[in-house]
Amino acid sequence: MAPARKWRTIIFTTVALVPSFWAILAGLIAAADGSTGGPPPGAAIAFGLALLPFVFVLAAFLSQHPSAPGATLRAMGMSILVGIPASAIAGDAVTGLVAGVGAGGALAFRRDGAENLRARAIAVTFAAVYVFVLVRTAGAITVVSAPAFPFTAIGIADHLSVRRAQRMEAEREQQPGEHAEPL
């Protein structure tokens, strides 16, 4: 996929992720607080979780994934499998949401050629660890920027994977030997 199209897809899916992300967090905070001044916790969490599949649908279809419906289902499953344990281990919902959404996005976005799941997994792990540190150092302000990290990490991982593959191909072409053309 062309880099401009990939980054456009990342921007649209990140914008779609923001209300889902914030609604889930608002519901979790309201449930933990027990105060009656905020949104009803169950409704906010349900709203956020209801929007999340549409984020993965958007990612799969805008990136022109060859099996977009299946990729969306796998992304939802992976987001649950990674997000819940990450939240439990980290002790905060923000880190778990970043890890879960990133893991789902790694499956929802189309992969071409050099783009691989390993690089995406490393990038999502790095984003989750970064958010974990930010939550503990910067505090609540992290909630504002956290939705930007999962898909951006995937885009950067793909970009670096493609650059690495192009560099290796250029090095192979420059080396004489078995790839040399006959006279």
Backbone as CSV, one residue per row, in Angstrom:
resi,resn,N_x,N_y,N_z,CA_x,CA_y,CA_z,C_x,C_y,C_z
1,MET,0.838,-1.160,0.000,0.000,0.000,0.000,0.894,1.237,0.000
2,ALA,0.465,2.245,-0.711,1.235,3.485,-0.788,1.309,4.140,0.595
3,PRO,2.460,4.719,0.925,2.609,5.334,2.251,1.548,6.398,2.549
4,ALA,1.202,7.203,1.561,0.192,8.248,1.800,-1.149,7.623,2.169
5,ARG,-1.514,6.549,1.485,-2.779,5.867,1.782,-2.737,5.227,3.174
6,LYS,-1.595,4.620,3.520,-1.456,3.995,4.831,-1.619,5.028,5.940
7,TRP,-0.954,6.164,5.821,-1.027,7.178,6.877,-2.401,7.837,6.917
8,ARG,-3.048,7.964,5.780,-4.415,8.484,5.758,-5.338,7.515,6.507
9,THR,-5.151,6.216,6.281,-5.925,5.198,6.983,-5.653,5.255,8.483
10,ILE,-4.404,5.430,8.867,-4.050,5.527,10.282,-4.709,6.747,10.916
11,ILE,-4.729,7.853,10.224,-5.361,9.069,10.754,-6.856,8.852,10.949
12,PHE,-7.534,8.310,9.930,-8.986,8.096,10.039,-9.334,7.110,11.152
13,THR,-8.569,6.032,11.255,-8.874,5.047,12.291,-8.556,5.594,13.685
14,THR,-7.536,6.412,13.800,-7.227,7.020,15.094,-8.334,7.989,15.504
15,VAL,-8.822,8.772,14.565,-9.920,9.694,14.862,-11.172,8.905,15.265
16,ALA,-11.404,7.774,14.622,-12.553,6.935,14.983,-12.344,6.266,16.343
17,LEU,-11.100,6.004,16.701,-10.791,5.350,17.976,-11.002,6.271,19.177
18,VAL,-10.788,7.548,19.015,-10.815,8.482,20.144,-12.122,8.417,20.946
19,PRO,-13.310,8.530,20.331,-14.520,8.476,21.164,-14.703,7.129,21.864
20,SER,-14.333,6.060,21.203,-14.432,4.736,21.809,-13.506,4.639,23.015
21,PHE,-12.274,5.030,22.828,-11.243,4.988,23.871,-11.667,5.810,25.085
22,TRP,-12.072,7.056,24.833,-12.439,7.949,25.929,-13.713,7.502,26.627
23,ALA,-14.668,6.946,25.885,-15.903,6.474,26.512,-15.622,5.296,27.451
24,ILE,-14.788,4.377,26.997,-14.439,3.235,27.851,-13.746,3.722,29.116
25,LEU,-12.784,4.620,28.962,-12.073,5.137,30.133,-12.981,5.948,31.052
26,ALA,-13.885,6.738,30.483,-14.819,7.523,31.310,-15.703,6.590,32.122
27,GLY,-16.161,5.512,31.498,-16.979,4.547,32.219,-16.212,3.842,33.316
28,LEU,-14.973,3.465,33.028,-14.161,2.795,34.050,-13.831,3.725,35.213
29,ILE,-13.554,4.978,34.904,-13.260,5.950,35.958,-14.512,6.216,36.799
30,ALA,-15.664,6.357,36.135,-16.916,6.584,36.867,-17.250,5.388,37.756
31,ALA,-16.975,4.186,37.266,-17.243,2.986,38.070,-16.308,2.910,39.266
32,ALA,-15.053,3.285,39.082,-14.078,3.232,40.181,-14.333,4.332,41.201
33,ASP,-14.760,5.498,40.713,-15.038,6.643,41.585,-16.268,6.425,42.453
34,GLY,-17.298,5.880,41.858,-18.547,5.690,42.566,-19.347,6.969,42.712
35,SER,-18.881,8.048,42.086,-19.614,9.310,42.176,-20.794,9.306,41.209
36,THR,-21.755,10.158,41.474,-22.948,10.213,40.630,-22.894,11.376,39.655
37,GLY,-21.808,12.126,39.639,-21.715,13.310,38.784,-21.345,13.013,37.347
38,GLY,-20.723,11.894,37.060,-20.267,11.598,35.710,-21.274,10.781,34.926
39,PRO,-20.808,10.239,33.803,-21.706,9.421,32.987,-22.005,8.097,33.688
40,PRO,-23.134,7.492,33.349,-23.403,6.160,33.909,-22.310,5.195,33.432
41,PRO,-21.616,4.529,34.342,-20.462,3.713,33.948,-20.787,2.640,32.907
42,GLY,-21.878,1.925,33.115,-22.222,0.852,32.184,-22.507,1.359,30.786
43,ALA,-23.209,2.477,30.696,-23.550,3.036,29.378,-22.302,3.533,28.652
44,ALA,-21.416,4.185,29.374,-20.196,4.704,28.741,-19.305,3.571,28.252
45,ILE,-19.140,2.541,29.072,-18.311,1.390,28.666,-18.951,0.678,27.478
46,ALA,-20.268,0.474,27.531,-20.965,-0.201,26.427,-20.853,0.591,25.129
47,PHE,-20.982,1.912,25.224,-20.851,2.754,24.040,-19.455,2.628,23.437
48,GLY,-18.433,2.705,24.283,-17.054,2.590,23.796,-16.761,1.235,23.179
49,LEU,-17.237,0.179,23.826,-17.022,-1.169,23.294,-17.820,-1.406,22.018
50,ALA,-18.974,-0.751,21.889,-19.773,-0.887,20.665,-19.108,-0.184,19.479
51,LEU,-18.372,0.883,19.737,-17.682,1.596,18.657,-16.408,0.894,18.200
52,LEU,-15.787,0.141,19.077,-14.496,-0.467,18.772,-14.497,-1.364,17.532
53,PRO,-15.513,-2.204,17.309,-15.496,-3.004,16.075,-15.491,-2.149,14.809
54,PHE,-16.144,-0.995,14.858,-16.174,-0.129,13.687,-14.797,0.466,13.392
55,VAL,-13.992,0.639,14.423,-12.617,1.114,14.227,-11.834,0.066,13.442
56,PHE,-11.979,-1.207,13.818,-11.273,-2.273,13.114,-11.836,-2.499,11.707
57,VAL,-13.143,-2.329,11.538,-13.747,-2.408,10.197,-13.153,-1.325,9.319
58,LEU,-13.073,-0.115,9.848,-12.493,1.004,9.114,-11.038,0.726,8.741
59,ALA,-10.274,0.197,9.680,-8.864,-0.121,9.413,-8.742,-1.167,8.313
60,ALA,-9.546,-2.213,8.384,-9.448,-3.298,7.397,-9.895,-2.847,6.011
61,PHE,-10.997,-2.122,5.939,-11.505,-1.736,4.626,-10.715,-0.599,3.998
62,LEU,-10.305,0.402,4.793,-9.519,1.498,4.224,-8.131,1.049,3.790
63,SER,-7.570,0.060,4.478,-6.256,-0.443,4.076,-6.379,-1.496,2.977
64,GLN,-7.601,-1.795,2.564,-7.905,-2.762,1.507,-7.361,-4.143,1.837
65,HIS,-7.619,-4.584,3.061,-7.228,-5.930,3.482,-7.969,-6.927,2.599
66,PRO,-7.280,-7.963,2.088,-7.934,-8.909,1.167,-9.109,-9.665,1.790
67,SER,-9.069,-9.898,3.084,-10.213,-10.531,3.760,-10.608,-9.645,4.942
68,ALA,-11.154,-8.498,4.629,-11.464,-7.486,5.641,-12.420,-7.980,6.730
69,PRO,-13.514,-8.690,6.395,-14.394,-9.151,7.485,-13.687,-10.105,8.445
70,GLY,-12.919,-11.038,7.928,-12.173,-11.966,8.778,-11.105,-11.256,9.583
71,ALA,-10.454,-10.285,8.970,-9.427,-9.517,9.681,-10.053,-8.727,10.827
72,THR,-11.256,-8.225,10.616,-11.956,-7.488,11.667,-12.274,-8.397,12.847
73,LEU,-12.757,-9.596,12.568,-13.059,-10.543,13.646,-11.801,-10.953,14.406
74,ARG,-10.728,-11.228,13.676,-9.464,-11.586,14.330,-8.936,-10.413,15.163
75,ALA,-9.107,-9.198,14.654,-8.654,-8.009,15.384,-9.426,-7.852,16.691
76,MET,-10.724,-8.066,16.653,-11.526,-7.963,17.882,-11.090,-9.016,18.899
77,GLY,-10.920,-10.241,18.443,-10.476,-11.297,19.348,-9.115,-11.014,19.944
78,MET,-8.197,-10.562,19.113,-6.846,-10.272,19.585,-6.848,-9.092,20.561
79,SER,-7.696,-8.107,20.308,-7.736,-6.961,21.217,-8.201,-7.381,22.611
80,ILE,-9.113,-8.334,22.669,-9.575,-8.836,23.967,-8.496,-9.697,24.618
81,LEU,-7.893,-10.586,23.811,-6.865,-11.487,24.353,-5.642,-10.751,24.883
82,VAL,-5.315,-9.630,24.290,-4.140,-8.871,24.725,-4.524,-7.782,25.721
83,GLY,-5.628,-7.099,25.483,-6.006,-5.944,26.290,-6.340,-6.258,27.731
84,ILE,-7.116,-7.312,27.959,-7.514,-7.636,29.336,-6.314,-8.037,30.187
85,PRO,-5.466,-8.975,29.732,-4.294,-9.298,30.558,-3.326,-8.115,30.724
86,ALA,-3.182,-7.290,29.677,-2.285,-6.130,29.785,-2.804,-5.147,30.824
87,SER,-4.107,-4.948,30.872,-4.690,-4.078,31.899,-4.466,-4.643,33.296
88,ALA,-4.633,-5.955,33.406,-4.453,-6.597,34.712,-2.995,-6.519,35.174
89,ILE,-2.077,-6.741,34.269,-0.653,-6.697,34.620,-0.213,-5.267,34.925
90,ALA,-0.644,-4.333,34.088,-0.225,-2.941,34.267,-0.929,-2.269,35.440
91,GLY,-2.121,-2.717,35.738,-2.865,-2.095,36.824,-3.560,-0.814,36.416
92,ASP,-3.654,-0.560,35.109,-4.401,0.602,34.628,-5.051,0.267,33.287
93,ALA,-6.158,0.921,33.012,-6.916,0.629,31.799,-6.291,1.238,30.549
94,VAL,-5.588,2.342,30.703,-5.025,3.029,29.538,-4.003,2.142,28.836
95,THR,-3.105,1.549,29.590,-2.087,0.666,29.010,-2.737,-0.533,28.344
96,GLY,-3.735,-1.119,28.989,-4.430,-2.269,28.416,-5.161,-1.923,27.134
97,LEU,-5.777,-0.749,27.084,-6.465,-0.338,25.856,-5.478,-0.114,24.718
98,VAL,-4.362,0.529,25.006,-3.349,0.755,23.962,-2.817,-0.586,23.456
99,ALA,-2.507,-1.499,24.363,-1.983,-2.808,23.963,-3.033,-3.599,23.178
100,GLY,-4.266,-3.616,23.659,-5.320,-4.373,22.988,-5.679,-3.818,21.626
101,VAL,-5.856,-2.513,21.543,-6.194,-1.889,20.260,-5.030,-2.032,19.276
102,GLY,-3.818,-1.890,19.769,-2.652,-2.061,18.899,-2.531,-3.482,18.369
103,ALA,-2.772,-4.458,19.235,-2.708,-5.864,18.800,-3.792,-6.151,17.770
104,GLY,-4.970,-5.613,17.993,-6.037,-5.783,17.012,-5.719,-5.082,15.701
105,GLY,-5.184,-3.880,15.805,-4.815,-3.129,14.602,-3.735,-3.814,13.791
106,ALA,-2.824,-4.502,14.474,-1.763,-5.220,13.765,-2.349,-6.279,12.835
107,LEU,-3.492,-6.830,13.209,-4.159,-7.828,12.356,-5.123,-7.188,11.369
108,ALA,-5.701,-6.053,11.719,-6.703,-5.425,10.850,-6.078,-4.718,9.652
109,PHE,-4.930,-4.086,9.853,-4.288,-3.376,8.747,-3.676,-4.369,7.770
110,ARG,-3.805,-4.072,6.501,-3.242,-4.907,5.444,-1.720,-4.920,5.543
111,ARG,-1.151,-6.102,5.259,0.307,-6.233,5.212,0.720,-6.536,3.779
112,ASP,1.710,-5.802,3.316,2.251,-6.014,1.977,3.746,-6.284,2.095
113,GLY,4.215,-7.268,1.389,5.643,-7.516,1.274,6.414,-7.542,2.570
114,ALA,7.173,-6.484,2.825,8.100,-6.451,3.951,7.423,-6.217,5.297
115,GLU,6.196,-5.760,5.291,5.492,-5.484,6.547,5.177,-6.808,7.230
116,ASN,5.566,-6.945,8.494,5.367,-8.227,9.169,4.793,-8.056,10.561
117,LEU,4.202,-9.115,11.057,3.568,-9.083,12.374,4.576,-8.920,13.507
118,ARG,5.755,-9.463,13.337,6.770,-9.360,14.393,7.125,-7.904,14.665
119,ALA,7.390,-7.146,13.607,7.725,-5.726,13.769,6.545,-4.964,14.367
120,ARG,5.335,-5.304,13.932,4.152,-4.649,14.474,3.980,-4.974,15.959
121,ALA,4.218,-6.226,16.332,4.083,-6.625,17.740,5.103,-5.893,18.614
122,ILE,6.307,-5.766,18.121,7.339,-5.037,18.874,6.938,-3.571,19.031
123,ALA,6.426,-2.970,17.962,6.021,-1.569,18.010,4.857,-1.351,18.973
124,VAL,3.879,-2.242,18.958,2.735,-2.121,19.863,3.188,-2.323,21.309
125,THR,4.091,-3.263,21.531,4.632,-3.474,22.876,5.348,-2.221,23.358
126,PHE,6.146,-1.623,22.485,6.842,-0.389,22.841,5.839,0.718,23.174
127,ALA,4.776,0.844,22.369,3.752,1.871,22.627,3.079,1.636,23.978
128,ALA,2.780,0.378,24.299,2.129,0.062,25.576,3.064,0.360,26.750
129,VAL,4.331,0.023,26.621,5.293,0.320,27.690,5.453,1.833,27.844
130,TYR,5.482,2.537,26.747,5.579,3.997,26.778,4.384,4.608,27.516
131,VAL,3.186,4.114,27.213,1.982,4.602,27.883,2.017,4.232,29.366
132,PHE,2.487,3.039,29.664,2.614,2.611,31.062,3.471,3.602,31.842
133,VAL,4.607,3.987,31.268,5.503,4.946,31.914,4.845,6.324,31.988
134,LEU,4.186,6.742,30.911,3.525,8.047,30.907,2.429,8.143,31.957
135,VAL,1.656,7.090,32.123,0.586,7.106,33.121,1.170,7.345,34.505
136,ARG,2.308,6.760,34.783,2.908,6.889,36.100,3.678,8.192,36.295
137,THR,4.142,8.788,35.202,4.911,10.020,35.336,4.092,11.264,35.019
138,ALA,3.311,11.234,33.956,2.549,12.418,33.546,1.137,12.422,34.114
139,GLY,0.634,11.272,34.493,-0.682,11.205,35.111,-1.833,11.185,34.129
140,ALA,-2.912,11.837,34.510,-4.174,11.766,33.772,-4.104,12.390,32.382
141,ILE,-3.183,13.277,32.147,-3.074,13.913,30.839,-2.751,12.891,29.746
142,THR,-2.228,11.751,30.136,-1.900,10.692,29.183,-3.134,10.214,28.431
143,VAL,-4.298,10.295,29.054,-5.541,9.850,28.438,-5.815,10.625,27.152
144,VAL,-5.388,11.871,27.094,-5.632,12.691,25.913,-4.846,12.189,24.708
145,SER,-3.596,11.817,24.912,-2.740,11.432,23.784,-2.690,9.931,23.524
146,ALA,-3.101,9.120,24.457,-2.965,7.669,24.337,-3.621,7.060,23.097
147,PRO,-4.787,7.533,22.631,-5.375,6.914,21.439,-4.519,7.056,20.171
148,ALA,-3.584,7.979,20.170,-2.741,8.172,18.987,-1.630,7.136,18.876
149,PHE,-1.309,6.435,19.953,-0.135,5.564,19.953,-0.288,4.218,19.238
150,PRO,-1.384,3.476,19.374,-1.398,2.118,18.811,-1.221,2.067,17.291
151,PHE,-2.018,2.834,16.565,-1.952,2.759,15.105,-0.730,3.472,14.549
152,THR,-0.292,4.525,15.228,0.928,5.209,14.804,2.131,4.279,14.941
153,ALA,2.168,3.505,16.012,3.262,2.539,16.197,3.285,1.522,15.065
154,ILE,2.112,1.066,14.650,2.029,0.104,13.543,2.537,0.745,12.252
155,GLY,2.147,1.984,11.997,2.606,2.684,10.791,4.112,2.867,10.770
156,ILE,4.689,3.223,11.905,6.141,3.400,11.985,6.851,2.062,11.792
157,ALA,6.321,1.004,12.390,6.931,-0.323,12.224,6.904,-0.753,10.758
158,ASP,5.784,-0.524,10.088,5.692,-0.874,8.670,6.665,-0.056,7.839
159,HIS,6.757,1.232,8.135,7.670,2.104,7.393,9.118,1.643,7.550
160,LEU,9.511,1.322,8.783,10.882,0.871,9.016,11.139,-0.499,8.381
161,SER,10.150,-1.371,8.378,10.304,-2.692,7.751,10.503,-2.556,6.244
162,VAL,9.739,-1.679,5.621,9.867,-1.468,4.174,11.224,-0.850,3.853
163,ARG,11.646,0.132,4.639,12.962,0.745,4.411,14.084,-0.269,4.549
164,ARG,13.984,-1.126,5.548,15.011,-2.153,5.755,15.057,-3.111,4.569
165,ALA,13.904,-3.533,4.087,13.851,-4.444,2.934,14.423,-3.780,1.687
166,GLN,14.121,-2.502,1.490,14.667,-1.785,0.328,16.182,-1.646,0.432
167,ARG,16.671,-1.385,1.629,18.122,-1.256,1.831,18.825,-2.586,1.573
168,MET,18.245,-3.672,2.052,18.842,-4.995,1.832,18.823,-5.354,0.349
169,GLU,17.757,-5.004,-0.342,17.670,-5.269,-1.782,18.721,-4.465,-2.539
170,ALA,18.928,-3.217,-2.159,19.942,-2.381,-2.810,21.339,-2.935,-2.567
171,GLU,21.593,-3.442,-1.363,22.900,-4.033,-1.071,23.122,-5.300,-1.890
172,ARG,22.087,-6.097,-2.057,22.210,-7.318,-2.865,22.496,-7.001,-4.320
173,GLU,21.891,-5.925,-4.838,22.110,-5.551,-6.228,23.520,-5.019,-6.457
174,GLN,24.119,-4.420,-5.435,25.452,-3.854,-5.576,26.551,-4.897,-5.468
175,GLN,26.276,-6.025,-4.848,27.286,-7.055,-4.675,27.406,-7.901,-5.932
176,PRO,28.652,-8.028,-6.451,28.830,-8.928,-7.603,28.758,-10.373,-7.146
177,GLY,28.441,-11.217,-8.046,28.398,-12.632,-7.692,27.279,-13.342,-8.425
178,GLU,26.533,-14.095,-7.695,25.522,-14.941,-8.316,24.390,-14.160,-8.947
179,HIS,24.200,-12.886,-8.599,23.134,-12.102,-9.194,23.600,-11.342,-10.432
180,ALA,24.868,-11.494,-10.810,25.382,-10.779,-11.964,24.789,-11.361,-13.252
181,GLU,24.542,-10.477,-14.210,23.970,-10.918,-15.490,25.053,-11.516,-16.381
182,PRO,24.706,-12.533,-17.137,25.700,-13.139,-18.037,26.081,-12.170,-19.165
183,LEU,27.293,-12.331,-19.668,27.782,-11.501,-20.763,27.264,-11.915,-22.082
